[in-house]
């Protein structure tokens, strides 16, 4: 696909404008909701997973993220998300306008995109590119029973390569998330054969430490060593093992209350010089906000308090990690 010079100029201008607006502290507003604070360059670039704010409209969502001190929003552009894929050409710009209004960066988004030949999915990427996004999470994959894992890895590698080529044209970086369970990438070790099929510039991994510890236990550090060349963005959340209906399962917790050793993890990220966009998730009980419900059962201030607490823990722990 060839772009016109006009399209390229517009895209670059949009991204430069978004970055400039996002880096400016909001000042001079009487409403304390606008008192966002600029972050030092050595700090993490943290977006809030917008799934947890789907009980708000675009303006309320952006204003809340700015007030809490997030750099951006990891916007859900997928079925049941903040922006529905079939409405992306109309609604994504509305969400971005609201984000820019409050100085919140349109950098990350979470999608169900995987097939570059799917017109709707391709339109999602093209629209996001025009509006200044740089990173997106893809849809998840599974290993079908009718072919071997090795055969699936070859196929998915070919598909990832095609996505990387499209991403290059659009100035995007696609990220596949490791997710616990019977998903491709759950054990981490199976991702490099897929990702190696790309040029590792416009397609890589969204590393999720919570899911890595669920699947890797004490060996998660080995998985991190293997996947680190491919990491393009990371997800932050915590968990502990507990009995649910008589069965042992991962139980999501606020940051610092679970099994993830964030001090060690952040020390390794610094050692490996990994400082990529971060998406903060809150998957523990938040009155339905953790599931992306549009109607929640607790006061929204309580939700915001949890978000600010996790954000402060994240920034402080990162700052103190050696």
C-alpha contacts under 8 A as a table, 3 or more apart, distances in Angstrom:
res1	aa1	res2	aa2	distance
1	X	169	X	7.59
2	X	169	X	7.92
3	X	7	X	6.30
3	X	8	X	6.72
3	X	169	X	7.94
4	X	7	X	5.23
4	X	8	X	6.43
5	X	8	X	5.19
5	X	9	X	6.18
6	X	9	X	5.17
6	X	10	X	6.17
7	X	10	X	5.11
7	X	11	X	6.13
8	X	11	X	5.15
8	X	12	X	6.14
9	X	12	X	5.26
9	X	13	X	6.03
10	X	13	X	5.11
10	X	14	X	6.05
10	X	130	X	7.26
11	X	14	X	5.05
11	X	15	X	6.21
11	X	129	X	6.80
11	X	130	X	4.91
11	X	131	X	7.01
11	X	132	X	6.70
12	X	15	X	5.19
12	X	16	X	6.07
12	X	132	X	7.81
13	X	16	X	5.16
13	X	17	X	5.96
14	X	17	X	5.13
14	X	18	X	6.07
14	X	130	X	6.97
14	X	131	X	6.11
14	X	132	X	5.44
15	X	18	X	5.05
15	X	19	X	6.14
15	X	131	X	7.08
15	X	132	X	4.19
15	X	133	X	7.24
16	X	19	X	5.19
16	X	20	X	6.11
16	X	132	X	7.92
17	X	20	X	5.09
17	X	21	X	6.07
18	X	21	X	5.22
18	X	22	X	5.95
18	X	100	X	6.94
18	X	105	X	6.31
18	X	106	X	6.93
18	X	132	X	6.48
19	X	22	X	5.08
19	X	23	X	6.15
19	X	105	X	6.78
20	X	23	X	5.32
20	X	24	X	6.67
21	X	24	X	5.45
21	X	100	X	6.71
21	X	103	X	5.67
21	X	104	X	7.94
21	X	105	X	7.72
22	X	25	X	7.89
22	X	71	X	7.09
22	X	72	X	7.81
22	X	100	X	7.12
22	X	103	X	4.65
22	X	104	X	5.43
22	X	105	X	5.00
23	X	38	X	6.64
23	X	103	X	7.43
24	X	38	X	6.55
24	X	103	X	6.89
25	X	35	X	7.79
25	X	36	X	5.92
25	X	37	X	5.42
25	X	38	X	4.93
25	X	103	X	7.43
26	X	29	X	7.55
26	X	34	X	6.11
26	X	35	X	5.82
26	X	36	X	5.55
26	X	37	X	7.16
26	X	102	X	7.43
26	X	103	X	6.94
27	X	34	X	7.35
27	X	35	X	6.42
27	X	36	X	7.86
29	X	32	X	7.29
29	X	34	X	6.23
29	X	35	X	7.34
30	X	34	X	7.90
31	X	34	X	5.93
31	X	35	X	7.64
32	X	35	X	5.30
32	X	67	X	7.39
33	X	36	X	7.79
33	X	63	X	6.56
33	X	64	X	6.98
33	X	66	X	7.44
33	X	67	X	4.85
34	X	63	X	6.95
34	X	66	X	6.69
34	X	67	X	5.68
34	X	102	X	7.03
35	X	66	X	7.59
35	X	67	X	5.91
36	X	66	X	5.43
36	X	67	X	5.31
36	X	68	X	7.20
36	X	69	X	5.46
37	X	69	X	6.27
39	X	43	X	6.48
39	X	71	X	7.99
40	X	43	X	5.41
41	X	44	X	7.86
43	X	315	X	7.43
43	X	318	X	7.97
43	X	319	X	7.46
44	X	275	X	6.86
44	X	276	X	7.70
44	X	277	X	7.36
44	X	278	X	7.15
44	X	315	X	7.27
44	X	318	X	7.87
45	X	71	X	6.06
45	X	72	X	7.92
45	X	276	X	7.28
45	X	277	X	5.36
45	X	278	X	5.98
46	X	70	X	5.90
46	X	71	X	5.41
46	X	72	X	6.46
46	X	277	X	6.33
46	X	278	X	4.71
46	X	279	X	5.90
46	X	280	X	6.90
47	X	70	X	5.73
47	X	71	X	5.60
47	X	72	X	4.25
47	X	73	X	4.54
47	X	74	X	5.49
47	X	108	X	7.49
47	X	277	X	7.51
47	X	278	X	5.95
47	X	279	X	4.86
47	X	280	X	6.23
48	X	65	X	7.10
48	X	70	X	6.53
48	X	72	X	6.50
48	X	73	X	4.82
48	X	74	X	5.68
48	X	279	X	5.64
48	X	280	X	5.04
48	X	281	X	6.79
49	X	52	X	6.32
49	X	53	X	8.00
49	X	73	X	6.02
49	X	74	X	4.66
49	X	75	X	6.47
49	X	76	X	7.59
49	X	279	X	5.86
49	X	280	X	5.79
49	X	281	X	5.56
50	X	53	X	5.22
50	X	54	X	6.67
50	X	61	X	7.84
50	X	73	X	5.94
50	X	74	X	5.66
50	X	75	X	5.11
50	X	76	X	6.10
50	X	82	X	7.30
51	X	54	X	5.62
51	X	75	X	7.39
51	X	76	X	6.17
51	X	81	X	6.77
51	X	82	X	7.15
51	X	289	X	7.50
51	X	290	X	7.42
51	X	291	X	7.23
51	X	292	X	4.77
52	X	55	X	7.79
52	X	281	X	7.86
52	X	282	X	7.26
52	X	289	X	4.75
52	X	290	X	5.40
52	X	291	X	6.92
52	X	292	X	5.16
52	X	293	X	7.84
53	X	56	X	5.72
53	X	61	X	6.08
53	X	289	X	6.57
53	X	292	X	6.90
54	X	57	X	7.24
54	X	61	X	7.80
54	X	81	X	7.56
54	X	82	X	6.17
54	X	289	X	7.32
54	X	292	X	5.53
54	X	293	X	6.27
54	X	294	X	5.35
55	X	289	X	7.32
55	X	292	X	7.51
55	X	293	X	6.34
55	X	294	X	3.95
55	X	295	X	5.67
55	X	296	X	6.96
56	X	59	X	7.90
56	X	60	X	5.62
56	X	61	X	5.48
56	X	294	X	7.40
57	X	60	X	5.37
57	X	61	X	5.93
58	X	61	X	5.11
58	X	62	X	6.15
58	X	94	X	7.43
58	X	95	X	5.36
58	X	98	X	5.97
58	X	99	X	7.68
59	X	62	X	5.26
59	X	63	X	6.05
59	X	95	X	7.63
59	X	98	X	5.04
59	X	99	X	7.28
60	X	63	X	5.13
60	X	64	X	6.04
61	X	64	X	5.26
61	X	65	X	6.27
62	X	65	X	5.19
62	X	66	X	6.18
62	X	73	X	7.71
62	X	98	X	6.12
62	X	99	X	5.00
62	X	102	X	6.26
62	X	104	X	6.57
63	X	66	X	5.17
63	X	67	X	6.15
63	X	99	X	7.71
63	X	102	X	5.82
64	X	67	X	5.14
64	X	68	X	6.21
64	X	304	X	7.79
65	X	68	X	5.27
65	X	69	X	6.44
65	X	70	X	5.52
65	X	71	X	7.99
65	X	72	X	7.31
65	X	73	X	7.25
65	X	104	X	7.33
66	X	69	X	5.24
66	X	70	X	5.74
66	X	71	X	7.31
66	X	72	X	7.85
66	X	102	X	6.20
66	X	103	X	6.84
66	X	104	X	6.13
67	X	70	X	7.73
68	X	304	X	7.47
68	X	307	X	7.65
68	X	308	X	5.79
69	X	308	X	7.83
70	X	73	X	7.52
70	X	104	X	7.41
70	X	311	X	7.88
71	X	104	X	5.79
71	X	105	X	6.18
72	X	99	X	7.94
72	X	104	X	4.60
72	X	105	X	4.32
72	X	106	X	6.33
72	X	107	X	6.88
72	X	108	X	7.74
73	X	104	X	6.83
73	X	105	X	6.70
73	X	106	X	6.65
73	X	107	X	7.43
73	X	108	X	6.68
73	X	109	X	7.73
73	X	279	X	7.95
74	X	106	X	7.84
74	X	107	X	7.25
74	X	108	X	4.59
74	X	109	X	4.69
74	X	110	X	6.53
74	X	279	X	6.25
75	X	82	X	6.88
75	X	83	X	7.92
75	X	106	X	7.97
75	X	108	X	6.37
75	X	109	X	4.37
75	X	110	X	5.98
76	X	81	X	4.88
76	X	82	X	5.35
76	X	83	X	6.36
76	X	109	X	5.69
76	X	110	X	4.76
76	X	111	X	6.31
77	X	81	X	5.51
77	X	82	X	6.18
77	X	83	X	4.69
77	X	84	X	5.78
77	X	85	X	6.08
77	X	88	X	7.66
77	X	109	X	6.51
77	X	110	X	5.82
77	X	111	X	5.10
77	X	112	X	7.82
77	X	124	X	7.88
78	X	81	X	5.06
78	X	82	X	7.69
78	X	83	X	6.50
78	X	84	X	5.36
78	X	85	X	5.48
78	X	110	X	7.13
78	X	111	X	4.92
78	X	112	X	5.68
79	X	83	X	7.90
79	X	84	X	5.48
79	X	85	X	6.63
79	X	112	X	7.81
80	X	83	X	7.82
80	X	84	X	6.61
81	X	84	X	5.89
81	X	292	X	7.82
83	X	87	X	6.91
83	X	88	X	6.31
83	X	91	X	6.20
83	X	92	X	6.24
83	X	95	X	7.99
84	X	87	X	5.34
84	X	88	X	6.14
84	X	91	X	7.92
85	X	88	X	5.05
85	X	120	X	6.75
85	X	121	X	7.29
85	X	124	X	6.41
86	X	89	X	7.98
86	X	120	X	6.72
87	X	90	X	5.70
87	X	91	X	5.85
87	X	92	X	7.81
88	X	91	X	5.24
88	X	92	X	5.15
88	X	93	X	8.00
88	X	123	X	7.71
88	X	124	X	6.18
88	X	127	X	7.21
89	X	92	X	6.26
89	X	93	X	7.23
89	X	123	X	7.72
89	X	124	X	7.71
89	X	127	X	6.34
90	X	93	X	6.28
90	X	94	X	7.10
91	X	94	X	5.08
91	X	95	X	6.38
92	X	95	X	5.15
92	X	96	X	6.19
92	X	127	X	7.70
92	X	128	X	7.54
93	X	96	X	4.97
93	X	97	X	5.98
93	X	131	X	6.90
94	X	97	X	5.14
94	X	98	X	6.37
95	X	98	X	5.25
95	X	99	X	6.27
96	X	99	X	4.93
96	X	100	X	6.10
96	X	106	X	6.18
96	X	131	X	7.26
97	X	100	X	5.23
97	X	101	X	6.13
98	X	101	X	5.05
98	X	102	X	6.73
99	X	102	X	5.51
99	X	103	X	6.20
99	X	104	X	4.78
99	X	105	X	6.52
99	X	106	X	6.82
100	X	103	X	4.84
100	X	104	X	5.57
100	X	105	X	6.66
100	X	106	X	7.62
101	X	104	X	7.60
106	X	131	X	7.70
106	X	132	X	6.33
106	X	133	X	5.42
107	X	132	X	6.75
107	X	133	X	4.28
107	X	134	X	5.24
107	X	135	X	6.12
108	X	133	X	6.09
108	X	134	X	6.44
108	X	135	X	4.84
108	X	136	X	5.51
108	X	137	X	7.98
108	X	277	X	7.78
109	X	133	X	7.53
109	X	135	X	6.54
109	X	136	X	4.71
109	X	137	X	6.39
110	X	136	X	5.54
110	X	137	X	4.70
110	X	138	X	6.80
111	X	136	X	6.80
111	X	137	X	5.71
111	X	138	X	5.43
111	X	139	X	6.10
112	X	121	X	7.84
112	X	137	X	7.74
112	X	138	X	5.42
112	X	139	X	3.87
112	X	140	X	7.39
113	X	116	X	7.87
113	X	121	X	5.41
113	X	122	X	7.92
113	X	137	X	7.87
113	X	138	X	4.97
113	X	139	X	5.25
114	X	121	X	7.50
114	X	138	X	5.87
114	X	139	X	5.85
114	X	159	X	7.78
114	X	160	X	7.92
114	X	163	X	7.40
115	X	118	X	5.44
115	X	121	X	6.93
115	X	122	X	7.90
115	X	159	X	7.38
115	X	163	X	7.64
116	X	119	X	7.56
116	X	121	X	6.80
116	X	122	X	5.75
116	X	162	X	7.11
116	X	163	X	6.13
116	X	166	X	7.58
117	X	121	X	7.98
117	X	122	X	7.13
118	X	121	X	5.38
118	X	122	X	6.11
119	X	122	X	5.10
119	X	123	X	6.09
120	X	123	X	5.08
120	X	124	X	6.36
121	X	124	X	5.07
121	X	125	X	6.63
122	X	125	X	5.26
122	X	126	X	6.21
123	X	126	X	5.01
123	X	127	X	5.91
124	X	127	X	5.34
124	X	128	X	6.10
125	X	128	X	5.09
125	X	129	X	6.06
125	X	170	X	7.67
126	X	129	X	5.17
126	X	130	X	6.36
126	X	170	X	6.69
127	X	130	X	5.21
127	X	131	X	6.37
128	X	131	X	5.13
128	X	132	X	6.41
128	X	133	X	5.40
129	X	132	X	5.38
129	X	133	X	5.46
129	X	134	X	6.95
129	X	170	X	5.85
129	X	171	X	6.72
129	X	172	X	6.69
130	X	133	X	7.68
133	X	136	X	7.87
133	X	172	X	7.26
134	X	171	X	6.77
134	X	172	X	4.77
134	X	173	X	6.05
135	X	172	X	5.82
135	X	173	X	4.80
135	X	174	X	5.97
135	X	175	X	7.19
135	X	233	X	7.78
136	X	172	X	7.58
136	X	173	X	6.43
136	X	174	X	5.15
136	X	175	X	5.98
137	X	174	X	5.90
137	X	175	X	4.68
137	X	176	X	5.82
137	X	177	X	6.88
137	X	206	X	7.06
138	X	174	X	6.51
138	X	175	X	5.97
138	X	176	X	5.46
138	X	177	X	7.49
139	X	176	X	7.38
140	X	176	X	7.33
140	X	177	X	7.42
140	X	183	X	6.91
140	X	184	X	7.24
141	X	183	X	5.88
141	X	184	X	5.34
142	X	182	X	6.69
142	X	183	X	4.88
142	X	184	X	5.20
143	X	147	X	7.88
143	X	148	X	7.87
143	X	149	X	6.25
143	X	152	X	6.53
143	X	182	X	7.87
143	X	183	X	7.23
143	X	184	X	6.53
144	X	147	X	6.23
144	X	148	X	7.89
144	X	152	X	7.87
145	X	148	X	7.19
147	X	151	X	6.25
147	X	152	X	6.74
148	X	151	X	5.16
148	X	152	X	6.32
149	X	152	X	5.04
149	X	153	X	6.13
150	X	153	X	5.04
150	X	154	X	6.39
151	X	154	X	5.26
151	X	155	X	6.36
152	X	155	X	5.03
152	X	156	X	5.99
153	X	156	X	5.12
153	X	157	X	5.88
153	X	190	X	7.86
153	X	193	X	6.67
153	X	194	X	5.54
154	X	157	X	5.06
154	X	158	X	6.33
154	X	193	X	7.75
154	X	194	X	6.71
155	X	158	X	5.21
155	X	159	X	6.38
156	X	159	X	4.95
156	X	160	X	5.98
156	X	194	X	6.15
157	X	160	X	5.01
157	X	161	X	6.13
157	X	193	X	7.24
157	X	194	X	4.19
157	X	195	X	6.27
157	X	196	X	7.44
157	X	197	X	5.17
157	X	198	X	7.27
158	X	161	X	5.12
158	X	162	X	6.48
158	X	194	X	7.94
158	X	197	X	6.60
159	X	162	X	5.19
159	X	163	X	6.35
160	X	163	X	4.99
160	X	164	X	6.11
160	X	194	X	7.32
160	X	195	X	7.07
160	X	197	X	7.23
160	X	198	X	6.49
160	X	203	X	7.17
161	X	164	X	5.00
161	X	165	X	6.35
161	X	197	X	5.89
161	X	198	X	4.57
161	X	199	X	7.59
161	X	203	X	7.82
162	X	165	X	5.17
162	X	166	X	6.43
163	X	166	X	5.15
163	X	167	X	6.00
163	X	174	X	7.58
163	X	203	X	7.32
164	X	167	X	4.90
164	X	168	X	6.14
164	X	173	X	7.56
164	X	174	X	7.15
164	X	198	X	6.39
164	X	199	X	7.50
164	X	201	X	7.69
164	X	202	X	5.07
164	X	203	X	5.11
165	X	168	X	5.14
165	X	169	X	6.62
165	X	202	X	7.52
166	X	169	X	5.20
166	X	170	X	6.36
167	X	170	X	5.00
167	X	171	X	5.74
167	X	172	X	4.70
167	X	173	X	6.03
167	X	174	X	6.98
167	X	202	X	5.78
167	X	203	X	7.54
168	X	171	X	5.13
168	X	172	X	6.30
168	X	173	X	7.76
168	X	202	X	5.89
169	X	172	X	7.90
171	X	202	X	7.88
172	X	202	X	6.31
173	X	201	X	7.40
173	X	202	X	4.33
173	X	203	X	5.35
173	X	204	X	7.45
173	X	232	X	7.53
174	X	202	X	6.15
174	X	203	X	4.59
174	X	204	X	6.26
174	X	205	X	7.84
175	X	203	X	5.89
175	X	204	X	4.94
175	X	205	X	4.61
175	X	206	X	4.99
175	X	232	X	6.54
175	X	233	X	7.06
176	X	204	X	6.37
176	X	205	X	4.69
176	X	206	X	5.36
177	X	185	X	7.35
177	X	205	X	5.87
177	X	206	X	4.50
177	X	207	X	5.93
177	X	208	X	6.65
178	X	183	X	7.79
178	X	184	X	7.36
178	X	185	X	4.76
178	X	186	X	5.14
178	X	187	X	7.78
178	X	188	X	6.62
178	X	205	X	7.57
178	X	206	X	6.92
178	X	207	X	6.16
178	X	208	X	6.08
178	X	211	X	6.76
178	X	212	X	7.17
179	X	183	X	6.29
179	X	184	X	7.79
179	X	185	X	6.60
179	X	186	X	5.03
179	X	208	X	7.28
179	X	211	X	5.46
179	X	212	X	7.62
180	X	183	X	6.72
180	X	186	X	4.83
180	X	187	X	7.68
180	X	211	X	5.00
180	X	212	X	7.19
180	X	214	X	6.65
180	X	215	X	6.07
181	X	186	X	6.18
181	X	215	X	7.89
182	X	186	X	6.85
183	X	186	X	5.52
184	X	187	X	7.94
184	X	190	X	7.23
184	X	191	X	7.37
185	X	188	X	4.90
185	X	189	X	7.17
185	X	190	X	5.70
185	X	191	X	5.17
186	X	190	X	7.95
186	X	211	X	7.37
186	X	212	X	7.27
186	X	215	X	6.71
187	X	190	X	6.50
187	X	212	X	7.38
187	X	215	X	6.11
187	X	216	X	6.86
188	X	191	X	5.59
188	X	192	X	7.88
188	X	212	X	7.34
188	X	223	X	5.82
188	X	227	X	7.13
189	X	192	X	6.67
189	X	223	X	6.53
189	X	226	X	7.40
189	X	227	X	7.88
190	X	193	X	6.36
190	X	194	X	7.43
191	X	194	X	5.35
191	X	195	X	6.15
191	X	227	X	7.67
192	X	195	X	4.93
192	X	196	X	5.64
192	X	226	X	7.74
192	X	227	X	6.70
192	X	230	X	7.91
193	X	196	X	5.38
193	X	197	X	7.03
194	X	197	X	5.78
194	X	198	X	7.90
195	X	198	X	5.64
195	X	200	X	7.06
195	X	203	X	7.44
195	X	204	X	6.23
195	X	205	X	7.92
195	X	230	X	7.33
196	X	199	X	7.11
196	X	200	X	7.06
198	X	201	X	7.76
198	X	203	X	6.69
199	X	202	X	7.25
199	X	203	X	7.54
200	X	203	X	5.61
200	X	204	X	6.00
200	X	230	X	6.38
201	X	204	X	7.45
203	X	232	X	7.84
204	X	230	X	4.92
204	X	231	X	5.86
204	X	232	X	5.74
205	X	227	X	7.75
205	X	230	X	5.59
205	X	231	X	4.72
205	X	232	X	5.70
205	X	233	X	6.84
206	X	231	X	5.99
206	X	232	X	5.99
206	X	233	X	4.73
206	X	234	X	5.00
206	X	235	X	6.86
207	X	231	X	6.25
207	X	232	X	7.93
207	X	233	X	6.45
207	X	234	X	4.62
207	X	235	X	6.13
208	X	211	X	5.62
208	X	212	X	6.17
208	X	234	X	5.80
208	X	235	X	4.68
208	X	236	X	6.46
208	X	237	X	7.89
209	X	212	X	4.85
209	X	213	X	6.10
209	X	234	X	7.92
209	X	235	X	6.85
209	X	236	X	6.53
209	X	237	X	7.27
209	X	260	X	7.38
210	X	213	X	5.39
210	X	214	X	6.30
210	X	236	X	7.05
210	X	237	X	5.69
210	X	238	X	5.45
210	X	239	X	6.64
210	X	260	X	6.64
211	X	214	X	4.98
211	X	215	X	6.25
212	X	215	X	5.36
212	X	216	X	5.54
212	X	217	X	7.67
212	X	220	X	5.90
212	X	223	X	7.81
213	X	216	X	4.89
213	X	217	X	4.86
213	X	218	X	7.23
213	X	219	X	7.92
213	X	220	X	5.66
213	X	259	X	7.92
213	X	260	X	6.85
214	X	217	X	5.90
214	X	250	X	7.21
215	X	220	X	7.95
216	X	219	X	5.14
216	X	220	X	4.75
216	X	223	X	7.66
217	X	220	X	6.08
218	X	221	X	7.46
219	X	222	X	5.54
219	X	223	X	6.89
220	X	223	X	5.09
220	X	224	X	6.23
221	X	224	X	4.99
221	X	225	X	6.24
222	X	225	X	5.08
222	X	226	X	6.37
223	X	226	X	5.13
223	X	227	X	6.15
224	X	227	X	5.19
224	X	228	X	5.61
225	X	228	X	5.48
226	X	229	X	7.44
227	X	230	X	5.63
227	X	231	X	6.59
228	X	231	X	5.31
228	X	272	X	7.60
228	X	274	X	7.83
231	X	234	X	7.36
231	X	274	X	7.79
231	X	276	X	7.91
232	X	276	X	6.03
232	X	277	X	7.47
233	X	276	X	5.10
233	X	277	X	4.97
233	X	278	X	5.92
233	X	279	X	7.82
234	X	276	X	6.94
234	X	277	X	6.53
234	X	278	X	5.00
234	X	279	X	6.29
235	X	278	X	5.82
235	X	279	X	4.82
235	X	280	X	5.96
235	X	281	X	6.98
236	X	278	X	7.18
236	X	279	X	6.26
236	X	280	X	4.97
236	X	281	X	6.05
237	X	252	X	7.91
237	X	253	X	7.80
237	X	254	X	7.41
237	X	255	X	6.21
237	X	280	X	6.61
237	X	281	X	5.56
237	X	282	X	6.45
237	X	283	X	7.49
238	X	252	X	5.98
238	X	253	X	5.48
238	X	254	X	6.26
238	X	255	X	5.34
238	X	256	X	7.10
238	X	257	X	7.31
238	X	258	X	5.45
238	X	259	X	6.79
238	X	260	X	5.90
239	X	250	X	6.18
239	X	251	X	5.34
239	X	252	X	4.12
239	X	253	X	4.93
239	X	254	X	7.73
239	X	257	X	7.53
239	X	258	X	4.62
239	X	259	X	5.88
239	X	260	X	7.04
240	X	250	X	5.64
240	X	251	X	5.28
240	X	252	X	6.45
240	X	253	X	6.98
240	X	257	X	7.96
240	X	258	X	4.75
240	X	259	X	5.29
241	X	248	X	6.49
241	X	249	X	5.61
241	X	250	X	4.60
241	X	251	X	5.71
242	X	247	X	7.92
242	X	248	X	5.38
242	X	249	X	5.59
242	X	250	X	6.28
242	X	251	X	5.99
243	X	246	X	5.45
243	X	247	X	5.01
243	X	248	X	4.36
243	X	249	X	6.05
244	X	247	X	5.22
244	X	248	X	6.22
244	X	249	X	6.40
251	X	284	X	7.68
252	X	258	X	7.67
252	X	283	X	5.87
252	X	284	X	4.86
253	X	257	X	6.01
253	X	258	X	5.88
253	X	282	X	7.98
253	X	283	X	7.33
253	X	284	X	5.33
254	X	257	X	5.76
254	X	258	X	7.30
254	X	282	X	7.06
254	X	284	X	6.78
254	X	306	X	7.85
254	X	310	X	6.58
255	X	258	X	6.81
255	X	310	X	5.69
255	X	313	X	6.89
255	X	314	X	7.55
256	X	259	X	7.85
256	X	260	X	7.40
256	X	261	X	7.99
256	X	262	X	7.50
256	X	313	X	7.50
261	X	264	X	5.54
261	X	265	X	6.12
262	X	265	X	4.80
262	X	266	X	5.80
262	X	317	X	7.16
263	X	266	X	5.39
263	X	267	X	6.09
263	X	317	X	6.45
263	X	318	X	7.42
263	X	320	X	7.92
263	X	321	X	5.43
263	X	322	X	7.99
264	X	267	X	5.06
264	X	268	X	6.27
264	X	321	X	7.46
265	X	268	X	5.22
265	X	269	X	6.31
266	X	269	X	4.92
266	X	270	X	6.18
266	X	317	X	7.81
266	X	318	X	5.97
266	X	321	X	5.96
266	X	322	X	7.92
267	X	270	X	5.21
267	X	271	X	6.12
267	X	321	X	5.28
267	X	322	X	5.28
268	X	271	X	4.82
268	X	272	X	6.04
269	X	272	X	5.15
269	X	273	X	5.99
269	X	274	X	5.03
269	X	275	X	7.21
270	X	273	X	4.86
270	X	274	X	6.05
270	X	275	X	7.46
270	X	322	X	7.73
271	X	274	X	7.77
280	X	311	X	7.70
282	X	290	X	5.99
282	X	307	X	7.44
283	X	286	X	7.92
283	X	290	X	4.81
283	X	291	X	7.25
284	X	290	X	6.16
285	X	288	X	6.89
285	X	289	X	7.80
285	X	290	X	6.26
286	X	289	X	5.23
286	X	290	X	5.51
286	X	296	X	7.93
286	X	298	X	7.20
286	X	303	X	6.14
287	X	290	X	7.28
287	X	296	X	5.20
287	X	297	X	4.72
287	X	298	X	5.22
288	X	291	X	5.37
288	X	292	X	6.59
288	X	293	X	5.44
288	X	295	X	7.35
288	X	296	X	5.11
288	X	297	X	6.72
289	X	292	X	4.99
289	X	293	X	5.52
289	X	294	X	7.69
289	X	296	X	6.10
289	X	303	X	7.65
290	X	293	X	7.64
293	X	296	X	6.40
296	X	299	X	7.76
296	X	300	X	7.98
298	X	302	X	6.92
298	X	303	X	7.56
299	X	302	X	5.48
299	X	303	X	6.91
300	X	303	X	4.98
300	X	304	X	6.26
301	X	304	X	4.97
301	X	305	X	6.08
302	X	305	X	5.05
302	X	306	X	6.41
303	X	306	X	5.32
303	X	307	X	6.37
304	X	307	X	4.98
304	X	308	X	6.13
305	X	308	X	5.18
305	X	309	X	6.09
306	X	309	X	5.06
306	X	310	X	6.21
307	X	310	X	5.25
307	X	311	X	6.07
308	X	311	X	4.96
308	X	312	X	6.05
309	X	312	X	5.21
309	X	313	X	6.21
310	X	313	X	5.05
310	X	314	X	6.09
311	X	314	X	5.05
311	X	315	X	6.23
312	X	315	X	5.22
312	X	316	X	5.96
313	X	316	X	5.25
313	X	317	X	5.85
314	X	317	X	5.34
314	X	318	X	6.06
315	X	318	X	5.20
315	X	319	X	6.11
316	X	319	X	5.06
316	X	320	X	6.19
317	X	320	X	5.17
317	X	321	X	6.00
318	X	321	X	5.30
